[in-house]
Amino acid sequence: MLKGIVFDLDGTLVDSLGVTFDGFNYALAAMKVRPHTPHEIMAHFGAGEDHIFARLVGWDRAPEAYGLFQRFMDENVGRVPLHKGVAELLENIRREKIPTSIFTGRSWNTTETILKHHNLLSSFVTVVAHDHCESPKPSPDGLHLCLSRMKMSPEQVFLVGDSPADIIASRAAGSQGVAALWDLLANREALEQHQPHHWASHPADVWKIWEHLKQN
């Protein structure tokens, strides 16, 4: 029986990718490294920001670059809105008292900044960030940690995310994956290659999927 939901954060709950790319390039410019396109940065997603900077500027300079990125995110968190329809979806979930968690490839520091800004930090059973698990997405390690803290088995939750890494992780864990398509950078063709169990074009579709699965 379905009992809970696990969400990705960036591109799923929050419209954060634009400001995230700006943050990366702010830090790269300070490190005298050329600006990177969104696709170049996204190619490294799954790893936390500190590990991405290690790949871009080297391990010796990564802490400084990551610190600059964190400061940028702190100063620009107001540019990270919830995706339209997410507030209503989360309200439905709260009303029905559905246990819900987050599994994100983002680091804990900037994850906490974003969730506090939206007064959402206490809305989830647990929030598992990149720093909390041994292997990043598409490894299911973080999803297994969510499940452990939710006291649920894989078949009792579905994972909602906008990237192939989310779908791969859900399948590896034995959970159903819901492909979220509402972010402008969501790539349906890339997601299709990993055969999501469900598709959601709008956050409201997640609620429809939940209700349908609960009835069957």
C-alpha positions as a Markdown table, in Angstrom:
| # | Residue | x | y | z |
|---|---|---|---|---|
| 1 | Met | 0.0 | 0.0 | 0.0 |
| 2 | Leu | 1.2 | 3.5 | -0.9 |
| 3 | Lys | 2.0 | 5.5 | 2.2 |
| 4 | Gly | 4.4 | 8.3 | 1.4 |
| 5 | Ile | 6.0 | 10.6 | -1.1 |
| 6 | Val | 9.6 | 11.6 | -1.7 |
| 7 | Phe | 10.4 | 14.7 | -3.7 |
| 8 | Asp | 13.5 | 16.0 | -5.5 |
| 9 | Leu | 14.1 | 19.7 | -4.7 |
| 10 | Asp | 15.6 | 21.7 | -7.6 |
| 11 | Gly | 13.4 | 21.8 | -10.7 |
| 12 | Thr | 10.7 | 19.9 | -8.9 |
| 13 | Leu | 9.6 | 21.8 | -5.8 |
| 14 | Val | 11.5 | 25.0 | -6.4 |
| 15 | Asp | 12.4 | 27.0 | -9.6 |
| 16 | Ser | 16.0 | 27.3 | -8.6 |
| 17 | Leu | 18.1 | 26.3 | -11.6 |
| 18 | Gly | 18.5 | 29.8 | -13.1 |
| 19 | Val | 19.9 | 31.3 | -9.9 |
| 20 | Thr | 22.0 | 28.2 | -9.3 |
| 21 | Phe | 23.6 | 28.6 | -12.7 |
| 22 | Asp | 24.2 | 32.3 | -11.9 |
| 23 | Gly | 25.8 | 31.2 | -8.6 |
| 24 | Phe | 28.1 | 28.8 | -10.2 |
| 25 | Asn | 29.3 | 31.4 | -12.7 |
| 26 | Tyr | 29.6 | 34.1 | -10.0 |
| 27 | Ala | 32.1 | 31.8 | -8.2 |
| 28 | Leu | 33.8 | 30.7 | -11.4 |
| 29 | Ala | 34.4 | 34.3 | -12.4 |
| 30 | Ala | 35.9 | 35.0 | -9.0 |
| 31 | Met | 38.2 | 32.0 | -9.6 |
| 32 | Lys | 39.2 | 33.3 | -13.1 |
| 33 | Val | 37.5 | 30.4 | -14.8 |
| 34 | Arg | 35.4 | 30.9 | -17.9 |
| 35 | Pro | 31.6 | 30.9 | -17.5 |
| 36 | His | 29.8 | 27.6 | -18.1 |
| 37 | Thr | 26.5 | 27.1 | -19.9 |
| 38 | Pro | 23.6 | 25.5 | -18.0 |
| 39 | His | 24.1 | 22.3 | -19.9 |
| 40 | Glu | 27.8 | 22.2 | -18.9 |
| 41 | Ile | 26.9 | 22.6 | -15.3 |
| 42 | Met | 24.0 | 20.2 | -15.4 |
| 43 | Ala | 26.3 | 17.5 | -16.8 |
| 44 | His | 27.8 | 17.4 | -13.3 |
| 45 | Phe | 24.4 | 17.3 | -11.4 |
| 46 | Gly | 24.0 | 14.4 | -8.9 |
| 47 | Ala | 27.2 | 15.4 | -7.1 |
| 48 | Gly | 26.9 | 18.1 | -4.5 |
| 49 | Glu | 28.1 | 21.7 | -5.3 |
| 50 | Asp | 31.4 | 21.2 | -3.5 |
| 51 | His | 32.2 | 18.2 | -5.7 |
| 52 | Ile | 31.1 | 20.0 | -8.8 |
| 53 | Phe | 33.5 | 22.8 | -8.0 |
| 54 | Ala | 36.3 | 20.3 | -7.4 |
| 55 | Arg | 35.8 | 19.1 | -11.0 |
| 56 | Leu | 35.6 | 22.7 | -12.4 |
| 57 | Val | 38.4 | 24.4 | -10.4 |
| 58 | Gly | 40.3 | 21.6 | -8.7 |
| 59 | Trp | 40.1 | 20.2 | -5.2 |
| 60 | Asp | 42.5 | 22.8 | -3.8 |
| 61 | Arg | 40.4 | 25.7 | -4.9 |
| 62 | Ala | 37.0 | 24.1 | -4.5 |
| 63 | Pro | 36.4 | 25.2 | -0.9 |
| 64 | Glu | 36.9 | 28.9 | -1.8 |
| 65 | Ala | 34.6 | 28.6 | -4.9 |
| 66 | Tyr | 32.0 | 26.7 | -2.9 |
| 67 | Gly | 32.0 | 29.4 | -0.2 |
| 68 | Leu | 31.4 | 32.1 | -2.8 |
| 69 | Phe | 28.6 | 30.1 | -4.2 |
| 70 | Gln | 27.0 | 29.7 | -0.8 |
| 71 | Arg | 27.2 | 33.4 | -0.2 |
| 72 | Phe | 25.6 | 34.1 | -3.5 |
| 73 | Met | 22.7 | 31.7 | -2.8 |
| 74 | Asp | 22.2 | 33.2 | 0.7 |
| 75 | Glu | 22.0 | 36.7 | -0.9 |
| 76 | Asn | 19.7 | 35.6 | -3.8 |
| 77 | Val | 17.4 | 33.1 | -2.2 |
| 78 | Gly | 14.5 | 35.5 | -2.9 |
| 79 | Arg | 15.0 | 34.6 | -6.5 |
| 80 | Val | 14.1 | 30.9 | -5.8 |
| 81 | Pro | 10.3 | 30.7 | -5.9 |
| 82 | Leu | 8.3 | 27.5 | -5.4 |
| 83 | His | 7.1 | 26.2 | -8.8 |
| 84 | Lys | 3.5 | 27.2 | -9.5 |
| 85 | Gly | 1.2 | 24.6 | -8.0 |
| 86 | Val | 3.6 | 23.3 | -5.5 |
| 87 | Ala | 2.2 | 25.2 | -2.5 |
| 88 | Glu | -1.3 | 23.8 | -3.3 |
| 89 | Leu | 0.2 | 20.3 | -3.7 |
| 90 | Leu | 2.0 | 20.5 | -0.3 |
| 91 | Glu | -1.1 | 21.8 | 1.3 |
| 92 | Asn | -3.1 | 18.8 | 0.1 |
| 93 | Ile | -0.3 | 16.6 | 1.4 |
| 94 | Arg | -0.4 | 18.3 | 4.8 |
| 95 | Arg | -4.2 | 18.2 | 5.0 |
| 96 | Glu | -4.1 | 14.4 | 4.4 |
| 97 | Lys | -1.1 | 14.0 | 6.8 |
| 98 | Ile | 0.9 | 12.1 | 4.2 |
| 99 | Pro | 4.5 | 11.5 | 5.3 |
| 100 | Thr | 6.7 | 13.3 | 2.8 |
| 101 | Ser | 10.5 | 13.7 | 2.5 |
| 102 | Ile | 13.1 | 15.3 | 0.2 |
| 103 | Phe | 16.0 | 13.6 | -1.5 |
| 104 | Thr | 18.2 | 16.2 | -3.3 |
| 105 | Gly | 21.6 | 16.2 | -4.9 |
| 106 | Arg | 22.1 | 19.8 | -3.6 |
| 107 | Ser | 24.3 | 20.3 | -0.5 |
| 108 | Trp | 22.7 | 20.6 | 2.9 |
| 109 | Asn | 23.8 | 24.2 | 3.5 |
| 110 | Thr | 22.0 | 25.7 | 0.4 |
| 111 | Thr | 19.1 | 23.2 | 0.8 |
| 112 | Glu | 18.5 | 24.5 | 4.3 |
| 113 | Thr | 18.7 | 28.1 | 3.1 |
| 114 | Ile | 16.0 | 27.5 | 0.4 |
| 115 | Leu | 13.6 | 25.5 | 2.7 |
| 116 | Lys | 13.9 | 28.1 | 5.5 |
| 117 | His | 13.2 | 30.9 | 3.1 |
| 118 | His | 9.9 | 29.2 | 2.2 |
| 119 | Asn | 9.1 | 28.1 | 5.8 |
| 120 | Leu | 9.2 | 24.5 | 4.7 |
| 121 | Leu | 11.9 | 22.9 | 6.8 |
| 122 | Ser | 9.5 | 21.4 | 9.3 |
| 123 | Ser | 7.1 | 20.1 | 6.5 |
| 124 | Phe | 9.1 | 16.9 | 5.8 |
| 125 | Val | 9.8 | 13.8 | 7.8 |
| 126 | Thr | 13.4 | 14.1 | 6.6 |
| 127 | Val | 15.5 | 16.0 | 4.1 |
| 128 | Val | 18.4 | 14.0 | 2.7 |
| 129 | Ala | 21.0 | 16.1 | 0.9 |
| 130 | His | 24.1 | 15.2 | -1.0 |
| 131 | Asp | 26.3 | 15.4 | 2.1 |
| 132 | His | 24.1 | 12.9 | 4.0 |
| 133 | Cys | 24.7 | 9.9 | 1.8 |
| 134 | Glu | 27.8 | 8.0 | 0.7 |
| 135 | Ser | 26.9 | 8.0 | -3.0 |
| 136 | Pro | 25.0 | 10.7 | -4.9 |
| 137 | Lys | 22.2 | 10.3 | -7.4 |
| 138 | Pro | 21.6 | 8.2 | -9.4 |
| 139 | Ser | 22.6 | 5.9 | -6.5 |
| 140 | Pro | 19.5 | 5.1 | -4.4 |
| 141 | Asp | 21.5 | 5.5 | -1.2 |
| 142 | Gly | 19.7 | 8.8 | -0.3 |
| 143 | Leu | 16.3 | 7.3 | -1.1 |
| 144 | His | 17.0 | 4.3 | 1.1 |
| 145 | Leu | 18.0 | 6.8 | 3.9 |
| 146 | Cys | 14.6 | 8.6 | 3.5 |
| 147 | Leu | 12.8 | 5.3 | 3.6 |
| 148 | Ser | 14.6 | 4.3 | 6.8 |
| 149 | Arg | 13.7 | 7.5 | 8.5 |
| 150 | Met | 10.1 | 7.3 | 7.2 |
| 151 | Lys | 9.9 | 3.7 | 8.4 |
| 152 | Met | 8.6 | 2.6 | 5.0 |
| 153 | Ser | 9.6 | 0.1 | 2.4 |
| 154 | Pro | 10.4 | 1.1 | -1.2 |
| 155 | Glu | 7.1 | 0.0 | -2.7 |
| 156 | Gln | 5.2 | 2.2 | -0.2 |
| 157 | Val | 6.5 | 5.5 | -1.7 |
| 158 | Phe | 7.0 | 7.2 | -5.1 |
| 159 | Leu | 9.8 | 9.5 | -5.9 |
| 160 | Val | 8.9 | 12.7 | -7.8 |
| 161 | Gly | 11.8 | 14.3 | -9.8 |
| 162 | Asp | 12.7 | 16.2 | -13.0 |
| 163 | Ser | 15.9 | 14.4 | -13.9 |
| 164 | Pro | 16.9 | 10.9 | -15.2 |
| 165 | Ala | 18.9 | 10.5 | -12.0 |
| 166 | Asp | 15.7 | 10.6 | -10.0 |
| 167 | Ile | 14.1 | 7.9 | -12.1 |
| 168 | Ile | 17.2 | 5.7 | -12.1 |
| 169 | Ala | 17.4 | 6.1 | -8.3 |
| 170 | Ser | 13.7 | 5.2 | -7.8 |
| 171 | Arg | 14.0 | 2.1 | -10.0 |
| 172 | Ala | 17.2 | 1.0 | -8.2 |
| 173 | Ala | 15.5 | 1.3 | -4.9 |
| 174 | Gly | 12.3 | -0.5 | -6.0 |
| 175 | Ser | 10.0 | 2.5 | -5.8 |
| 176 | Gln | 7.8 | 4.0 | -8.5 |
| 177 | Gly | 9.2 | 7.1 | -10.2 |
| 178 | Val | 7.1 | 10.1 | -11.2 |
| 179 | Ala | 8.7 | 12.3 | -14.0 |
| 180 | Ala | 8.1 | 16.0 | -13.3 |
| 181 | Leu | 7.9 | 18.0 | -16.4 |
| 182 | Trp | 7.0 | 21.5 | -15.2 |
| 183 | Asp | 10.4 | 23.0 | -15.0 |
| 184 | Leu | 11.6 | 24.7 | -18.2 |
| 185 | Leu | 14.8 | 22.6 | -18.3 |
| 186 | Ala | 13.0 | 19.2 | -17.8 |
| 187 | Asn | 13.9 | 17.0 | -20.7 |
| 188 | Arg | 11.2 | 14.5 | -21.6 |
| 189 | Glu | 13.3 | 12.7 | -24.1 |
| 190 | Ala | 16.1 | 12.1 | -21.6 |
| 191 | Leu | 13.5 | 11.0 | -19.0 |
| 192 | Glu | 11.8 | 8.6 | -21.4 |
| 193 | Gln | 15.0 | 6.6 | -21.8 |
| 194 | His | 14.6 | 5.5 | -18.1 |
| 195 | Gln | 10.9 | 4.6 | -18.3 |
| 196 | Pro | 9.2 | 6.5 | -15.5 |
| 197 | His | 6.2 | 4.8 | -14.0 |
| 198 | His | 4.2 | 8.0 | -14.2 |
| 199 | Trp | 4.3 | 11.4 | -15.8 |
| 200 | Ala | 3.3 | 14.8 | -14.3 |
| 201 | Ser | 3.1 | 17.9 | -16.4 |
| 202 | His | 2.0 | 20.0 | -13.4 |
| 203 | Pro | 2.2 | 19.6 | -9.6 |
| 204 | Ala | -1.5 | 18.9 | -9.5 |
| 205 | Asp | -0.9 | 15.8 | -11.6 |
| 206 | Val | 1.1 | 14.4 | -8.7 |
| 207 | Trp | -2.0 | 14.6 | -6.5 |
| 208 | Lys | -4.0 | 12.9 | -9.2 |
| 209 | Ile | -1.5 | 10.1 | -9.4 |
| 210 | Trp | -1.5 | 9.7 | -5.6 |
| 211 | Glu | -5.3 | 9.5 | -5.5 |
| 212 | His | -5.4 | 7.0 | -8.4 |
| 213 | Leu | -2.8 | 4.7 | -6.8 |
| 214 | Lys | -4.5 | 4.8 | -3.4 |
| 215 | Gln | -7.8 | 3.7 | -5.0 |
| 216 | Asn | -6.2 | 0.8 | -6.9 |
